[in-house]
Amino acid sequence: MPGLNVIDCSLAAVYRLVSFYLLLSFGTLLLGGSAQAMAQAENSSNQAPATTGPKSAETDKLAEVNVLLARADLDIQKSQYEQALKSLTSAYQITGTMEDASVGRNVLNSMANVYYNIGQYEPAERYYRELVSLDEADNNLLSLSVSLFNLGHVNASQKQFQVAETNFNRSLALSRKLADSDGAAHSLKALGVNAHAQDELEGAGNYLEQALQAFQKNQNHNEAAVVHRHLGDVEEARGNLRAAVRHYEEALPVLTQHASSLSLQRTYRGLSGVYEQLHDYKNALISYRTYALLLNQEQQQKSLETTQRMLAEFETERFSDDNERLEMQNQRQKLELKHRSDLLQMQYLAIFLSVGIIILVATMWWRSRNHAQLMLEHATTDELTGLSNRRAILRFGSNEWERSERFNRPFTCLIFDIDHFKSINDTWGHAAGDQVLKILSATLLTTLRTTDALGRFGGEEFLLFATETEPYQAGVLAERIRQKVEATVYMDIPELKVTVSIGIAQKKSESSLDQLIHHADQALYAAKEGGRNQIIVYGED
């Protein structure tokens, strides 16, 4: 079952960042720019005496909160989440003593977003629940819609899918009430992904189709492409492989513009799996190679970003003092070694992927060959008796007829029919009749020569082609078959005695195989008319 790709949902990213950056923008406006604001706030905190009234104290607290938020923003940009959380925690403690509750709410939202991004879902859920309570108390419907949406993603990440569905539905209802079509579209998409995670494919498809229509109406092409990718996953799970390909291909033109996106990787991965199921191994291999290439590029980009971040930190601090400079030089050497190790790992990954592709192709070929063999067996074998079926025995006879014609070699056709087979079915049941056919077939196979070809011609009738066989030899063979069948004992029904009537036709003046079979059938009819359990050769009195 595919996981709920919450991080992949651009809506989550948008809603998490909107409130955070609005707060930062607000703080920047108040302080005249983040860098200057930080310096001014620090200077004012060092210089301004705390002798003013309540308004001045509230302003000082707000300035200090915004300084901490600015620091947290810089730390987040550097992926230094631990430092960011320290600044946000300090800011939150300060807001607890402030009269303006909205400031504390913004800080609380930022803390929840950071915890969510680093995978710490329990504190993220706690803070989002607190935000929901505050929004409900203030009747702030727009903020409540966003908080419920974010809380739903945390629930889904914790695999609490029913709780997540409830929160997404509440967010959807609020978005519709506020006429927020884009918010409603994102909620529908989240509901679809959440339903897919629970294998509720019908519901997932309905939600995602609604989300797709909404995004297309809003001309939000990026989100529409992501929804197409999710619909491809749903259609693949449903077994609608062609529909899955269509959705994946609809997503590719837009997603390809963002080569590093996780949705693009998963689109090619999904295409590879669907093409394999469709036995389109060429496109499956192409899609898998593209997926592997994107994965490789992502790993290289992460390695490069890590290298650049560490080098920037090194350059910032290398002039601090001699000891620190030596330490940083040592870190750079370690970094270079790590980078080389990463490159070596990437080479190993490329080799591994190449081997994997080879194994995939070999596996596909092996499965295709086995499937072809199985289909051939089903197409040429009678399911009940294990003998050649009508099509297969006639194909053999046609080939042997052509050979006999070309080289003027003897060729004989025998048709035999179980006497009174209907009465066997009527007396002991069709299961007994099937058992007779199976035992008789096995008995005949032990009686025939290696050059003879036997098949079930239809019902209780069998067709045998004897190559390089003269009429007297065919008569000996037929008599051996008749006696063998007559002597066969059926353990489940000891009193049952089974006999066969046999018609023989030797190739003489016949113009076709059908005519030869027809002559043998006429001889069989004469044997039955003459009392059954006997052999008649066509053309003999």
Buried (B, 14 or more C-beta within 10 A) or exposed (E): EBEBBBBBBBBBBBBBBEBBEEBBEBBBEEBEEBEEBBEBBEEBEEEEEEEEEEEEBBBBBBBBBBBBBBBBBBBBEEEBBEBBBBBBBBBBEBBEEBEEEBBBBBBBBBBBBBBBBBEBBEBBBBBBBBBBEBBBEEEBBEBBBBBBBBBBBBBBBBEBBEBBBBBBBBBBBBBBEBEBBBBBBBBBBBBBBBBBBBEBBEBBBBBBBBBBBBBBEBEBEBBBBBBBBBBBBBBBBBEBBEBBBBBBEBBBEBBBEEEEBBBBBBBBBBBBBBBBEBEBBEBBBBBBBBBBBBBBEBBEEEBEEBBEEBBEBBEEBBEEEEEEBEBBEEBBEEBEEBBEEBEEEBEEBEEEBEEEBEEBBEEBEEEEEEEEEEEEEEEBBBEEBEBBBBEBBBBBBBEBBEEBEEEEEBBBBBBBBBBBBEEBBEEBEEEBBEBBBBBBBEBBEEBBEEEBBBBBBEEBBBBBBBBBBEBEBBBEBBEEBBEBBEEBEBEEBEEBBBBBBBBBBBBEEBEEBEEBBBBBBBBBBBBBEEEBBBBBBBBEE
